Amino acid sequence: MKYENFEQLKKDCSNCKNCPLGETRTNLVFGVGNENADILFVGEGPGENEDLQGEPFVGKAGQLLDKYLNVIDLDRKKNIYIANIVKCRPPQNRDPKPEEQDVCIEWLRNQTRLIKPKIIVCLGRIAAQKLISEDFRVTKQHGEFIQKGNILFMGTFHPAALLRNPLNKPDALSDFQKLRDKINELNIKI
Ligand code: URA
């Protein structure tokens, strides 16, 4: 199904029980930000804090993400949109199963159609393998821009992975700086 407006999409999504994750969630995490943004960030799925608050990236990983965004003048309240591959928390924060991703991604496709981003940044392996290519390797291909249709994709480290492995933080920061350079190069007004 294709949606014509965000409100209807959000309303239908909030009632979703298309996979078993819908039975165990506290809150569905639809997404946050500017619905007309040129830059869309996509994570993996809600964790505990996100499930409790209904907003993506609000835990420690989210605070780190906000820091990186801030460095390049991006702000979830102003000029970007943030969503996830799956909208409901996988129990014990396990990876979302391929079948859960396949069912849920239709919501993200509809969000993408309405937002019409110029750039999509995939946060971590799950999002990059789902949206860029199934053999995407974050450690090797982070920071590379890949054109698919009208949209430029880039994969970078998941902020939670950076908390576990801070040695990758300089590389992540450089990916965000490359994003900033790309925004300038394409004359995207943020
Ligand atoms: N990790 C994700 O991938 N998404 C969130 O919303 C929070 C943590």
Backbone and ligand atoms as CSV (ligand in chain L), in Angstrom:
chain,resi,resn,atom,element,x,y,z
A,1,MET,N,N,0.833,-1.208,0.000
A,1,MET,CA,C,0.000,0.000,0.000
A,1,MET,C,C,0.868,1.258,0.000
A,2,LYS,N,N,0.476,2.252,-0.788
A,2,LYS,CA,C,1.211,3.514,-0.822
A,2,LYS,C,C,0.403,4.584,-0.109
A,3,TYR,N,N,1.057,5.348,0.724
A,3,TYR,CA,C,0.377,6.399,1.491
A,3,TYR,C,C,0.602,7.767,0.855
A,4,GLU,N,N,-0.401,8.626,1.016
A,4,GLU,CA,C,-0.320,9.991,0.472
A,4,GLU,C,C,0.077,10.992,1.549
A,5,ASN,N,N,-0.146,10.639,2.811
A,5,ASN,CA,C,0.255,11.587,3.858
A,5,ASN,C,C,0.774,10.880,5.110
A,6,PHE,N,N,1.613,11.617,5.788
A,6,PHE,CA,C,2.344,11.087,6.926
A,6,PHE,C,C,1.427,10.719,8.089
A,7,GLU,N,N,0.402,11.528,8.316
A,7,GLU,CA,C,-0.477,11.292,9.461
A,7,GLU,C,C,-1.160,9.932,9.375
A,8,GLN,N,N,-1.688,9.634,8.164
A,8,GLN,CA,C,-2.373,8.350,7.973
A,8,GLN,C,C,-1.392,7.190,8.114
A,9,LEU,N,N,-0.207,7.395,7.537
A,9,LEU,CA,C,0.842,6.368,7.633
A,9,LEU,C,C,1.183,6.089,9.095
A,10,LYS,N,N,1.369,7.159,9.844
A,10,LYS,CA,C,1.743,7.029,11.259
A,10,LYS,C,C,0.638,6.338,12.054
A,11,LYS,N,N,-0.589,6.695,11.745
A,11,LYS,CA,C,-1.737,6.135,12.458
A,11,LYS,C,C,-1.828,4.622,12.207
A,12,ASP,N,N,-1.734,4.235,10.947
A,12,ASP,CA,C,-1.827,2.808,10.619
A,12,ASP,C,C,-0.649,2.040,11.207
A,13,CYS,N,N,0.529,2.637,11.128
A,13,CYS,CA,C,1.731,1.972,11.637
A,13,CYS,C,C,1.614,1.761,13.140
A,14,SER,N,N,1.058,2.750,13.846
A,14,SER,CA,C,1.016,2.644,15.310
A,14,SER,C,C,0.141,1.478,15.778
A,15,ASN,N,N,-0.728,0.996,14.913
A,15,ASN,CA,C,-1.569,-0.158,15.279
A,15,ASN,C,C,-1.020,-1.476,14.750
A,16,CYS,N,N,0.184,-1.457,14.190
A,16,CYS,CA,C,0.691,-2.635,13.464
A,16,CYS,C,C,0.884,-3.851,14.362
A,17,LYS,N,N,0.382,-4.973,13.893
A,17,LYS,CA,C,0.628,-6.272,14.552
A,17,LYS,C,C,1.035,-7.274,13.485
A,18,ASN,N,N,1.785,-6.785,12.493
A,18,ASN,CA,C,2.126,-7.653,11.362
A,18,ASN,C,C,3.194,-8.693,11.675
A,19,CYS,N,N,3.867,-8.539,12.810
A,19,CYS,CA,C,4.854,-9.568,13.198
A,19,CYS,C,C,4.812,-9.711,14.712
A,20,PRO,N,N,5.451,-10.747,15.256
A,20,PRO,CA,C,5.353,-11.004,16.710
A,20,PRO,C,C,5.922,-9.885,17.588
A,21,LEU,N,N,6.789,-9.026,17.035
A,21,LEU,CA,C,7.342,-7.942,17.860
A,21,LEU,C,C,6.243,-6.972,18.308
A,22,GLY,N,N,5.165,-6.945,17.549
A,22,GLY,CA,C,4.027,-6.086,17.901
A,22,GLY,C,C,3.350,-6.521,19.190
A,23,GLU,N,N,3.546,-7.788,19.569
A,23,GLU,CA,C,2.896,-8.302,20.787
A,23,GLU,C,C,3.682,-7.947,22.044
A,24,THR,N,N,4.987,-7.736,21.909
A,24,THR,CA,C,5.824,-7.554,23.105
A,24,THR,C,C,6.278,-6.109,23.316
A,25,ARG,N,N,5.981,-5.226,22.350
A,25,ARG,CA,C,6.435,-3.836,22.499
A,25,ARG,C,C,5.660,-3.114,23.610
A,26,THR,N,N,6.314,-2.094,24.199
A,26,THR,CA,C,5.599,-1.137,25.046
A,26,THR,C,C,5.047,-0.050,24.136
A,27,ASN,N,N,5.956,0.577,23.373
A,27,ASN,CA,C,5.556,1.578,22.380
A,27,ASN,C,C,6.170,1.247,21.029
A,28,LEU,N,N,5.440,1.481,19.985
A,28,LEU,CA,C,6.011,1.424,18.651
A,28,LEU,C,C,6.847,2.705,18.452
A,29,VAL,N,N,7.984,2.551,17.790
A,29,VAL,CA,C,8.876,3.695,17.576
A,29,VAL,C,C,8.859,4.026,16.080
A,30,PHE,N,N,8.010,4.966,15.720
A,30,PHE,CA,C,7.791,5.257,14.299
A,30,PHE,C,C,8.961,6.019,13.697
A,31,GLY,N,N,9.406,7.061,14.392
A,31,GLY,CA,C,10.513,7.883,13.883
A,31,GLY,C,C,10.370,9.276,14.456
A,32,VAL,N,N,11.392,10.097,14.216
A,32,VAL,CA,C,11.356,11.455,14.763
A,32,VAL,C,C,12.066,12.398,13.798
A,33,GLY,N,N,11.632,13.635,13.787
A,33,GLY,CA,C,12.364,14.627,13.008
A,33,GLY,C,C,11.499,15.371,12.017
A,34,ASN,N,N,12.184,15.958,11.048
A,34,ASN,CA,C,11.549,16.798,10.039
A,34,ASN,C,C,11.093,15.932,8.864
A,35,GLU,N,N,9.800,15.923,8.635
A,35,GLU,CA,C,9.240,15.052,7.591
A,35,GLU,C,C,9.585,15.525,6.176
A,36,ASN,N,N,10.180,16.702,6.083
A,36,ASN,CA,C,10.641,17.204,4.779
A,36,ASN,C,C,12.167,17.215,4.685
A,37,ALA,N,N,12.818,16.490,5.570
A,37,ALA,CA,C,14.285,16.539,5.620
A,37,ALA,C,C,14.898,15.962,4.349
A,38,ASP,N,N,16.081,16.464,4.005
A,38,ASP,CA,C,16.831,15.892,2.881
A,38,ASP,C,C,17.724,14.741,3.328
A,39,ILE,N,N,17.905,14.609,4.632
A,39,ILE,CA,C,18.780,13.550,5.155
A,39,ILE,C,C,17.967,12.651,6.085
A,40,LEU,N,N,18.009,11.349,5.789
A,40,LEU,CA,C,17.311,10.355,6.626
A,40,LEU,C,C,18.351,9.426,7.237
A,41,PHE,N,N,18.281,9.249,8.546
A,41,PHE,CA,C,19.144,8.290,9.244
A,41,PHE,C,C,18.315,7.060,9.583
A,42,VAL,N,N,18.893,5.890,9.345
A,42,VAL,CA,C,18.155,4.651,9.645
A,42,VAL,C,C,18.997,3.757,10.557
A,43,GLY,N,N,18.431,3.435,11.711
A,43,GLY,CA,C,19.066,2.500,12.639
A,43,GLY,C,C,18.485,1.111,12.467
A,44,GLU,N,N,18.666,0.318,13.513
A,44,GLU,CA,C,18.303,-1.099,13.419
A,44,GLU,C,C,16.897,-1.338,13.984
A,45,GLY,N,N,16.737,-0.995,15.239
A,45,GLY,CA,C,15.445,-1.180,15.879
A,45,GLY,C,C,15.520,-0.616,17.283
A,46,PRO,N,N,14.375,-0.394,17.911
A,46,PRO,CA,C,14.361,0.210,19.238
A,46,PRO,C,C,15.039,-0.686,20.277
A,47,GLY,N,N,15.722,-0.053,21.231
A,47,GLY,CA,C,16.206,-0.743,22.423
A,47,GLY,C,C,15.236,-0.488,23.570
A,48,GLU,N,N,15.720,-0.731,24.786
A,48,GLU,CA,C,14.832,-0.627,25.950
A,48,GLU,C,C,14.297,0.797,26.147
A,49,ASN,N,N,15.204,1.777,26.106
A,49,ASN,CA,C,14.763,3.163,26.352
A,49,ASN,C,C,13.812,3.653,25.270
A,50,GLU,N,N,14.114,3.268,24.035
A,50,GLU,CA,C,13.280,3.687,22.901
A,50,GLU,C,C,11.882,3.069,23.021
A,51,ASP,N,N,11.858,1.800,23.421
A,51,ASP,CA,C,10.583,1.098,23.604
A,51,ASP,C,C,9.746,1.789,24.688
A,52,LEU,N,N,10.428,2.259,25.743
A,52,LEU,CA,C,9.701,2.902,26.848
A,52,LEU,C,C,9.231,4.298,26.462
A,53,GLN,N,N,10.038,5.003,25.646
A,53,GLN,CA,C,9.713,6.407,25.344
A,53,GLN,C,C,9.044,6.616,23.988
A,54,GLY,N,N,9.114,5.610,23.107
A,54,GLY,CA,C,8.475,5.751,21.795
A,54,GLY,C,C,9.233,6.627,20.823
A,55,GLU,N,N,10.524,6.881,21.114
A,55,GLU,CA,C,11.338,7.715,20.210
A,55,GLU,C,C,12.667,6.996,19.926
A,56,PRO,N,N,13.167,7.087,18.669
A,56,PRO,CA,C,14.426,6.399,18.363
A,56,PRO,C,C,15.644,7.072,19.002
A,57,PHE,N,N,16.630,6.265,19.306
A,57,PHE,CA,C,17.937,6.751,19.771
A,57,PHE,C,C,17.822,7.753,20.921
A,58,VAL,N,N,17.235,7.309,22.027
A,58,VAL,CA,C,17.143,8.182,23.205
A,58,VAL,C,C,18.018,7.684,24.357
A,59,GLY,N,N,18.651,6.508,24.207
A,59,GLY,CA,C,19.541,6.009,25.253
A,59,GLY,C,C,20.955,6.553,25.064
A,60,LYS,N,N,21.918,5.853,25.664
A,60,LYS,CA,C,23.332,6.303,25.597
A,60,LYS,C,C,23.815,6.404,24.148
A,61,ALA,N,N,23.436,5.413,23.322
A,61,ALA,CA,C,23.850,5.429,21.906
A,61,ALA,C,C,23.265,6.660,21.216
A,62,GLY,N,N,22.043,6.995,21.566
A,62,GLY,CA,C,21.375,8.162,20.983
A,62,GLY,C,C,22.070,9.461,21.359
A,63,GLN,N,N,22.549,9.508,22.616
A,63,GLN,CA,C,23.259,10.730,23.041
A,63,GLN,C,C,24.545,10.898,22.230
A,64,LEU,N,N,25.208,9.764,21.957
A,64,LEU,CA,C,26.428,9.837,21.137
A,64,LEU,C,C,26.077,10.263,19.708
A,65,LEU,N,N,24.986,9.691,19.179
A,65,LEU,CA,C,24.551,10.077,17.828
A,65,LEU,C,C,24.284,11.587,17.774
A,66,ASP,N,N,23.566,12.111,18.769
A,66,ASP,CA,C,23.257,13.546,18.779
A,66,ASP,C,C,24.538,14.390,18.781
A,67,LYS,N,N,25.568,13.897,19.480
A,67,LYS,CA,C,26.851,14.611,19.519
A,67,LYS,C,C,27.464,14.704,18.123
A,68,TYR,N,N,27.509,13.573,17.425
A,68,TYR,CA,C,28.074,13.563,16.068
A,68,TYR,C,C,27.246,14.449,15.138
A,69,LEU,N,N,25.935,14.383,15.271
A,69,LEU,CA,C,25.056,15.208,14.434
A,69,LEU,C,C,25.358,16.687,14.668
A,70,ASN,N,N,25.482,17.002,15.947
A,70,ASN,CA,C,25.726,18.379,16.346
A,70,ASN,C,C,27.002,18.962,15.721
A,71,VAL,N,N,28.033,18.127,15.625
A,71,VAL,CA,C,29.314,18.576,15.055
A,71,VAL,C,C,29.127,19.092,13.627
A,72,ILE,N,N,28.170,18.489,12.896
A,72,ILE,CA,C,27.993,18.903,11.491
A,72,ILE,C,C,26.669,19.663,11.290
A,73,ASP,N,N,26.210,20.284,12.380
A,73,ASP,CA,C,25.016,21.153,12.321
A,73,ASP,C,C,23.739,20.417,11.939
A,74,LEU,N,N,23.664,19.152,12.248
A,74,LEU,CA,C,22.402,18.434,12.036
A,74,LEU,C,C,21.738,18.253,13.405
A,75,ASP,N,N,20.402,18.218,13.358
A,75,ASP,CA,C,19.644,18.215,14.604
A,75,ASP,C,C,18.325,17.478,14.358
A,76,ARG,N,N,18.057,16.466,15.187
A,76,ARG,CA,C,16.823,15.687,14.997
A,76,ARG,C,C,15.562,16.546,15.125
A,77,LYS,N,N,15.676,17.695,15.755
A,77,LYS,CA,C,14.482,18.539,15.917
A,77,LYS,C,C,14.307,19.473,14.732
A,78,LYS,N,N,15.319,19.542,13.849
A,78,LYS,CA,C,15.257,20.563,12.798
A,78,LYS,C,C,15.369,20.026,11.376
A,79,ASN,N,N,16.499,19.384,11.072
A,79,ASN,CA,C,16.817,19.207,9.651
A,79,ASN,C,C,17.099,17.775,9.212
A,80,ILE,N,N,16.764,16.801,10.039
A,80,ILE,CA,C,16.914,15.398,9.615
A,80,ILE,C,C,15.703,14.605,10.093
A,81,TYR,N,N,15.599,13.379,9.582
A,81,TYR,CA,C,14.600,12.459,10.122
A,81,TYR,C,C,15.349,11.196,10.554
A,82,ILE,N,N,14.919,10.583,11.648
A,82,ILE,CA,C,15.555,9.352,12.143
A,82,ILE,C,C,14.498,8.255,12.267
A,83,ALA,N,N,14.774,7.105,11.653
A,83,ALA,CA,C,13.851,5.962,11.760
A,83,ALA,C,C,14.697,4.691,11.920
A,84,ASN,N,N,14.017,3.580,12.017
A,84,ASN,CA,C,14.689,2.285,12.164
A,84,ASN,C,C,14.161,1.288,11.135
A,85,ILE,N,N,14.938,0.226,10.923
A,85,ILE,CA,C,14.474,-0.855,10.041
A,85,ILE,C,C,13.238,-1.528,10.645
A,86,VAL,N,N,13.279,-1.849,11.940
A,86,VAL,CA,C,12.057,-2.363,12.587
A,86,VAL,C,C,11.569,-1.372,13.637
A,87,LYS,N,N,10.253,-1.285,13.763
A,87,LYS,CA,C,9.639,-0.244,14.593
A,87,LYS,C,C,9.363,-0.698,16.025
A,88,CYS,N,N,9.511,-1.988,16.278
A,88,CYS,CA,C,9.241,-2.488,17.631
A,88,CYS,C,C,10.472,-3.198,18.173
A,89,ARG,N,N,10.657,-3.134,19.494
A,89,ARG,CA,C,11.872,-3.664,20.114
A,89,ARG,C,C,11.948,-5.186,20.031
A,90,PRO,N,N,13.045,-5.710,19.498
A,90,PRO,CA,C,13.253,-7.154,19.584
A,90,PRO,C,C,13.604,-7.521,21.029
A,91,PRO,N,N,12.995,-8.579,21.575
A,91,PRO,CA,C,13.255,-8.949,22.972
A,91,PRO,C,C,14.748,-9.091,23.249
A,92,GLN,N,N,15.161,-8.651,24.430
A,92,GLN,CA,C,16.580,-8.688,24.853
A,92,GLN,C,C,17.523,-8.010,23.850
A,93,ASN,N,N,16.989,-7.114,23.053
A,93,ASN,CA,C,17.802,-6.379,22.065
A,93,ASN,C,C,18.516,-7.280,21.065
A,94,ARG,N,N,17.975,-8.460,20.809
A,94,ARG,CA,C,18.586,-9.303,19.768
A,94,ARG,C,C,18.432,-8.615,18.418
A,95,ASP,N,N,19.217,-9.089,17.407
A,95,ASP,CA,C,19.050,-8.550,16.059
A,95,ASP,C,C,17.630,-8.854,15.574
A,96,PRO,N,N,17.026,-7.906,14.854
A,96,PRO,CA,C,15.728,-8.248,14.257
A,96,PRO,C,C,15.907,-9.379,13.233
A,97,LYS,N,N,14.983,-10.345,13.255
A,97,LYS,CA,C,15.085,-11.477,12.322
A,97,LYS,C,C,14.792,-11.005,10.897
A,98,PRO,N,N,15.371,-11.685,9.897
A,98,PRO,CA,C,15.129,-11.287,8.499
A,98,PRO,C,C,13.638,-11.190,8.180
A,99,GLU,N,N,12.840,-12.102,8.711
A,99,GLU,CA,C,11.408,-12.050,8.379
A,99,GLU,C,C,10.730,-10.848,9.054
A,100,GLU,N,N,11.213,-10.454,10.245
A,100,GLU,CA,C,10.662,-9.257,10.904
A,100,GLU,C,C,11.049,-8.010,10.100
A,101,GLN,N,N,12.283,-7.980,9.624
A,101,GLN,CA,C,12.736,-6.842,8.809
A,101,GLN,C,C,11.917,-6.742,7.520
A,102,ASP,N,N,11.693,-7.899,6.903
A,102,ASP,CA,C,10.981,-7.904,5.617
A,102,ASP,C,C,9.548,-7.403,5.749
A,103,VAL,N,N,8.908,-7.774,6.861
A,103,VAL,CA,C,7.525,-7.324,7.071
A,103,VAL,C,C,7.501,-5.827,7.382
A,104,CYS,N,N,8.438,-5.397,8.241
A,104,CYS,CA,C,8.395,-4.019,8.764
A,104,CYS,C,C,8.873,-2.991,7.747
A,105,ILE,N,N,9.737,-3.404,6.830
A,105,ILE,CA,C,10.391,-2.419,5.965
A,105,ILE,C,C,9.401,-1.673,5.068
A,106,GLU,N,N,8.228,-2.240,4.898
A,106,GLU,CA,C,7.208,-1.556,4.102
A,106,GLU,C,C,6.851,-0.196,4.722
A,107,TRP,N,N,6.878,-0.123,6.067
A,107,TRP,CA,C,6.618,1.176,6.726
A,107,TRP,C,C,7.737,2.168,6.393
A,108,LEU,N,N,8.973,1.677,6.440
A,108,LEU,CA,C,10.113,2.556,6.135
A,108,LEU,C,C,10.078,3.001,4.675
A,109,ARG,N,N,9.674,2.086,3.795
A,109,ARG,CA,C,9.563,2.465,2.368
A,109,ARG,C,C,8.559,3.600,2.206
A,110,ASN,N,N,7.436,3.488,2.903
A,110,ASN,CA,C,6.435,4.548,2.820
A,110,ASN,C,C,6.945,5.851,3.437
A,111,GLN,N,N,7.663,5.747,4.543
A,111,GLN,CA,C,8.243,6.966,5.131
A,111,GLN,C,C,9.197,7.612,4.121
A,112,THR,N,N,10.024,6.775,3.488
A,112,THR,CA,C,11.018,7.289,2.537
A,112,THR,C,C,10.334,7.951,1.340
A,113,ARG,N,N,9.252,7.319,0.837
A,113,ARG,CA,C,8.520,7.900,-0.309
A,113,ARG,C,C,7.998,9.283,0.014
A,114,LEU,N,N,7.521,9.464,1.273
A,114,LEU,CA,C,6.932,10.756,1.639
A,114,LEU,C,C,7.998,11.784,2.008
A,115,ILE,N,N,9.046,11.349,2.671
A,115,ILE,CA,C,10.110,12.284,3.072
A,115,ILE,C,C,10.918,12.728,1.843
A,116,LYS,N,N,11.123,11.798,0.918
A,116,LYS,CA,C,11.940,12.044,-0.279
A,116,LYS,C,C,13.346,12.566,0.063
A,117,PRO,N,N,14.097,11.807,0.860
A,117,PRO,CA,C,15.444,12.274,1.221
A,117,PRO,C,C,16.388,12.227,0.029
A,118,LYS,N,N,17.414,13.069,0.064
A,118,LYS,CA,C,18.467,13.005,-0.963
A,118,LYS,C,C,19.574,12.049,-0.507
A,119,ILE,N,N,19.753,11.967,0.813
A,119,ILE,CA,C,20.803,11.105,1.363
A,119,ILE,C,C,20.200,10.243,2.481
A,120,ILE,N,N,20.544,8.950,2.471
A,120,ILE,CA,C,20.164,8.067,3.586
A,120,ILE,C,C,21.444,7.549,4.232
A,121,VAL,N,N,21.562,7.768,5.539
A,121,VAL,CA,C,22.720,7.265,6.285
A,121,VAL,C,C,22.278,6.037,7.082
A,122,CYS,N,N,22.925,4.918,6.817
A,122,CYS,CA,C,22.614,3.670,7.519
A,122,CYS,C,C,23.509,3.553,8.743
A,123,LEU,N,N,22.885,3.465,9.915
A,123,LEU,CA,C,23.643,3.351,11.155
A,123,LEU,C,C,23.810,1.875,11.492
A,124,GLY,N,N,24.970,1.325,11.162
A,124,GLY,CA,C,25.279,-0.056,11.516
A,124,GLY,C,C,24.969,-1.074,10.439
A,125,ARG,N,N,25.422,-2.288,10.720
A,125,ARG,CA,C,25.376,-3.386,9.750
A,125,ARG,C,C,23.960,-3.748,9.308
A,126,ILE,N,N,23.031,-3.845,10.256
A,126,ILE,CA,C,21.690,-4.318,9.903
A,126,ILE,C,C,21.052,-3.388,8.866
A,127,ALA,N,N,21.115,-2.084,9.127
A,127,ALA,CA,C,20.509,-1.127,8.187
A,127,ALA,C,C,21.270,-1.117,6.862
A,128,ALA,N,N,22.604,-1.140,6.933
A,128,ALA,CA,C,23.392,-1.065,5.691
A,128,ALA,C,C,23.183,-2.311,4.838
A,129,GLN,N,N,23.095,-3.473,5.494
A,129,GLN,CA,C,22.900,-4.701,4.694
A,129,GLN,C,C,21.489,-4.767,4.120
A,130,LYS,N,N,20.552,-4.156,4.807
A,130,LYS,CA,C,19.177,-4.183,4.292
A,130,LYS,C,C,18.990,-3.151,3.176
A,131,LEU,N,N,19.615,-1.978,3.324
A,131,LEU,CA,C,19.315,-0.879,2.392
A,131,LEU,C,C,20.374,-0.685,1.308
A,132,ILE,N,N,21.622,-1.081,1.582
A,132,ILE,CA,C,22.673,-0.846,0.581
A,132,ILE,C,C,22.997,-2.141,-0.159
A,133,SER,N,N,23.576,-3.094,0.528
A,133,SER,CA,C,23.799,-4.406,-0.106
A,133,SER,C,C,23.967,-5.465,0.970
A,134,GLU,N,N,23.536,-6.684,0.665
A,134,GLU,CA,C,23.463,-7.688,1.737
A,134,GLU,C,C,24.828,-8.144,2.218
A,135,ASP,N,N,25.891,-7.828,1.443
A,135,ASP,CA,C,27.228,-8.181,1.916
A,135,ASP,C,C,28.015,-6.953,2.411
A,136,PHE,N,N,27.294,-5.883,2.747
A,136,PHE,CA,C,27.953,-4.650,3.192
A,136,PHE,C,C,28.794,-4.915,4.436
A,137,ARG,N,N,30.054,-4.441,4.420
A,137,ARG,CA,C,30.938,-4.573,5.588
A,137,ARG,C,C,31.235,-3.187,6.138
A,138,VAL,N,N,30.693,-2.891,7.311
A,138,VAL,CA,C,30.839,-1.545,7.874
A,138,VAL,C,C,32.314,-1.180,8.044
A,139,THR,N,N,33.119,-2.124,8.534
A,139,THR,CA,C,34.527,-1.789,8.800
A,139,THR,C,C,35.272,-1.440,7.515
A,140,LYS,N,N,34.842,-2.017,6.391
A,140,LYS,CA,C,35.540,-1.751,5.118
A,140,LYS,C,C,34.903,-0.627,4.308
A,141,GLN,N,N,33.570,-0.527,4.355
A,141,GLN,CA,C,32.885,0.364,3.404
A,141,GLN,C,C,32.267,1.610,4.051
A,142,HIS,N,N,32.534,1.786,5.368
A,142,HIS,CA,C,31.944,2.959,6.026
A,142,HIS,C,C,32.425,4.245,5.327
A,143,GLY,N,N,31.525,5.210,5.265
A,143,GLY,CA,C,31.905,6.514,4.695
A,143,GLY,C,C,31.852,6.592,3.173
A,144,GLU,N,N,31.569,5.465,2.508
A,144,GLU,CA,C,31.473,5.506,1.038
A,144,GLU,C,C,30.045,5.876,0.614
A,145,PHE,N,N,29.942,6.734,-0.381
A,145,PHE,CA,C,28.607,7.093,-0.883
A,145,PHE,C,C,28.262,6.224,-2.079
A,146,ILE,N,N,27.055,5.679,-2.057
A,146,ILE,CA,C,26.615,4.762,-3.114
A,146,ILE,C,C,25.274,5.252,-3.647
A,147,GLN,N,N,25.229,5.545,-4.942
A,147,GLN,CA,C,23.989,6.045,-5.547
A,147,GLN,C,C,23.074,4.876,-5.883
A,148,LYS,N,N,21.817,4.945,-5.418
A,148,LYS,CA,C,20.819,3.938,-5.809
A,148,LYS,C,C,19.555,4.711,-6.177
A,149,GLY,N,N,19.199,4.675,-7.435
A,149,GLY,CA,C,18.066,5.491,-7.877
A,149,GLY,C,C,18.388,6.961,-7.639
A,150,ASN,N,N,17.416,7.674,-7.011
A,150,ASN,CA,C,17.607,9.113,-6.778
A,150,ASN,C,C,18.313,9.398,-5.461
A,151,ILE,N,N,18.691,8.363,-4.744
A,151,ILE,CA,C,19.159,8.571,-3.366
A,151,ILE,C,C,20.612,8.136,-3.218
A,152,LEU,N,N,21.377,8.945,-2.469
A,152,LEU,CA,C,22.759,8.569,-2.125
A,152,LEU,C,C,22.735,7.888,-0.765
A,153,PHE,N,N,23.353,6.725,-0.680
A,153,PHE,CA,C,23.398,5.987,0.587
A,153,PHE,C,C,24.819,6.013,1.152
A,154,MET,N,N,24.893,6.033,2.466
A,154,MET,CA,C,26.192,5.892,3.131
A,154,MET,C,C,25.990,5.055,4.389
A,155,GLY,N,N,26.909,4.140,4.639
A,155,GLY,CA,C,26.835,3.339,5.865
A,155,GLY,C,C,27.933,3.768,6.820
A,156,THR,N,N,27.602,3.822,8.095
A,156,THR,CA,C,28.635,4.119,9.096
A,156,THR,C,C,28.408,3.243,10.327
A,157,PHE,N,N,29.259,3.414,11.318
A,157,PHE,CA,C,29.182,2.588,12.524
A,157,PHE,C,C,27.898,2.875,13.301
A,158,HIS,N,N,27.352,1.839,13.918
A,158,HIS,CA,C,26.220,2.053,14.816
A,158,HIS,C,C,26.751,2.703,16.096
A,159,PRO,N,N,26.080,3.751,16.598
A,159,PRO,CA,C,26.603,4.407,17.809
A,159,PRO,C,C,26.772,3.452,18.995
A,160,ALA,N,N,25.912,2.435,19.111
A,160,ALA,CA,C,26.078,1.471,20.225
A,160,ALA,C,C,27.376,0.678,20.041
A,161,ALA,N,N,27.728,0.399,18.788
A,161,ALA,CA,C,28.980,-0.313,18.516
A,161,ALA,C,C,30.177,0.578,18.871
A,162,LEU,N,N,30.021,1.885,18.689
A,162,LEU,CA,C,31.102,2.819,19.047
A,162,LEU,C,C,31.294,2.883,20.560
A,163,LEU,N,N,30.191,2.714,21.296
A,163,LEU,CA,C,30.312,2.709,22.759
A,163,LEU,C,C,31.071,1.458,23.209
A,164,ARG,N,N,30.857,0.360,22.487
A,164,ARG,CA,C,31.564,-0.891,22.828
A,164,ARG,C,C,33.004,-0.858,22.342
A,165,ASN,N,N,33.242,-0.176,21.226
A,165,ASN,CA,C,34.577,-0.149,20.628
A,165,ASN,C,C,34.968,1.282,20.253
A,166,PRO,N,N,35.382,2.066,21.266
A,166,PRO,CA,C,35.653,3.497,21.039
A,166,PRO,C,C,36.794,3.746,20.049
A,167,LEU,N,N,37.593,2.719,19.761
A,167,LEU,CA,C,38.691,2.924,18.807
A,167,LEU,C,C,38.181,3.324,17.423
A,168,ASN,N,N,36.921,2.994,17.131
A,168,ASN,CA,C,36.361,3.363,15.822
A,168,ASN,C,C,35.776,4.782,15.785
A,169,LYS,N,N,35.819,5.475,16.924
A,169,LYS,CA,C,35.189,6.810,16.965
A,169,LYS,C,C,35.805,7.797,15.970
A,170,PRO,N,N,37.134,7.848,15.829
A,170,PRO,CA,C,37.685,8.804,14.840
A,170,PRO,C,C,37.189,8.517,13.420
A,171,ASP,N,N,37.083,7.237,13.057
A,171,ASP,CA,C,36.560,6.885,11.725
A,171,ASP,C,C,35.101,7.333,11.578
A,172,ALA,N,N,34.337,7.159,12.646
A,172,ALA,CA,C,32.921,7.558,12.594
A,172,ALA,C,C,32.814,9.073,12.426
A,173,LEU,N,N,33.619,9.789,13.167
A,173,LEU,CA,C,33.592,11.248,13.062
A,173,LEU,C,C,33.955,11.682,11.640
A,174,SER,N,N,34.930,10.989,11.067
A,174,SER,CA,C,35.318,11.347,9.695
A,174,SER,C,C,34.177,11.029,8.708
A,175,ASP,N,N,33.396,9.972,8.971
A,175,ASP,CA,C,32.217,9.699,8.122
A,175,ASP,C,C,31.215,10.853,8.197
A,176,PHE,N,N,31.010,11.372,9.407
A,176,PHE,CA,C,30.068,12.481,9.550
A,176,PHE,C,C,30.612,13.727,8.839
A,177,GLN,N,N,31.917,13.893,8.880
A,177,GLN,CA,C,32.489,15.044,8.161
A,177,GLN,C,C,32.344,14.864,6.642
A,178,LYS,N,N,32.479,13.620,6.183
A,178,LYS,CA,C,32.249,13.354,4.749
A,178,LYS,C,C,30.789,13.648,4.380
A,179,LEU,N,N,29.902,13.330,5.290
A,179,LEU,CA,C,28.488,13.630,5.049
A,179,LEU,C,C,28.294,15.140,4.922
A,180,ARG,N,N,28.935,15.869,5.820
A,180,ARG,CA,C,28.819,17.331,5.770
A,180,ARG,C,C,29.361,17.875,4.433
A,181,ASP,N,N,30.508,17.323,4.006
A,181,ASP,CA,C,31.095,17.754,2.723
A,181,ASP,C,C,30.132,17.463,1.576
A,182,LYS,N,N,29.485,16.297,1.630
A,182,LYS,CA,C,28.542,15.905,0.563
A,182,LYS,C,C,27.335,16.847,0.555
A,183,ILE,N,N,26.845,17.194,1.732
A,183,ILE,CA,C,25.717,18.130,1.832
A,183,ILE,C,C,26.089,19.460,1.168
A,184,ASN,N,N,27.303,19.915,1.448
A,184,ASN,CA,C,27.765,21.185,0.853
A,184,ASN,C,C,27.927,21.041,-0.655
A,185,GLU,N,N,28.564,19.939,-1.067
A,185,GLU,CA,C,28.824,19.707,-2.500
A,185,GLU,C,C,27.516,19.691,-3.302
A,186,LEU,N,N,26.481,19.089,-2.723
A,186,LEU,CA,C,25.201,18.973,-3.432
A,186,LEU,C,C,24.315,20.206,-3.218
A,187,ASN,N,N,24.869,21.179,-2.474
A,187,ASN,CA,C,24.096,22.400,-2.228
A,187,ASN,C,C,22.797,22.137,-1.494
A,188,ILE,N,N,22.801,21.159,-0.614
A,188,ILE,CA,C,21.593,20.849,0.151
A,188,ILE,C,C,21.460,21.876,1.281
A,189,LYS,N,N,20.291,22.511,1.323
A,189,LYS,CA,C,20.069,23.532,2.381
A,189,LYS,C,C,19.561,22.820,3.624
A,190,ILE,N,N,20.277,23.001,4.723
A,190,ILE,CA,C,19.841,22.327,5.949
A,190,ILE,C,C,19.392,23.330,7.024
L,1,URA,N1,N,19.539,1.418,18.249
L,1,URA,C1,C,18.908,1.508,17.056
L,1,URA,O1,O,19.335,0.930,16.071
L,1,URA,N2,N,17.823,2.263,16.994
L,1,URA,C2,C,17.329,2.929,18.027
L,1,URA,O2,O,16.322,3.601,17.866
L,1,URA,C3,C,18.004,2.829,19.249
L,1,URA,C4,C,19.099,2.068,19.340
